[in-house]
């Protein structure tokens, strides 16, 4: 009997697709940075200060790692599954915040915004939900979905209070402490809600496979 404690390995085509998508998104991020240079947007720290850009970069790296493991016919380790779950949660937040709260903002070309805020999050979500190569995520680890966003928010708020730069208007210090606290609390609640969906999705079809 196969060892049910070892997650299955996805088809090689899935691994190749993950690598291609990850590399393509990184290429788009670099392209968008380069075309912003003539306009004076040269600060790489500011560029990746945008949650969309930084999260897309990190998620692309995770996809490349997961895809490379799949191409080598190796199962994903538990830590990679957990980090992918966190990344998928953050990509859902990117899609919802941009398309519902701040639609149409930003200086990137329209096709780049569509790719990063709609297409890429959708592909990440479908990959997570439909490709059965991960074990169920333990509920006791759900809290980890807020760690990376909290660190990002802390850095942004410190920068906003010191040099005045923030990537998004809803995090401006001028909005007041009460409004900022409510905004951050809302973001964390949304993260936990999306994380719960991702954690539930990690259990899809596993019982059928094991049966």
Secondary structure, DSSP 8 states (H G I E B T S, - for coil): ---TTS-----HHHHHHHHHHHHHHHHHHHHHHHHTGGGT---HHHHTTSHHHHHHHHHHHHHHHHHHHHHTT----HHHHHHHHHHHHHHHHHHHIIIIISTT-SSS-HHHHHIIIIIHHHHHHHHHHH---S----GGGGGGHHHHHHHHHHHHHHHHHHT---SSGGG-GGG-HHHHHHHHHHHHHHHHHHHHHHHHHTTTTHHHHH-
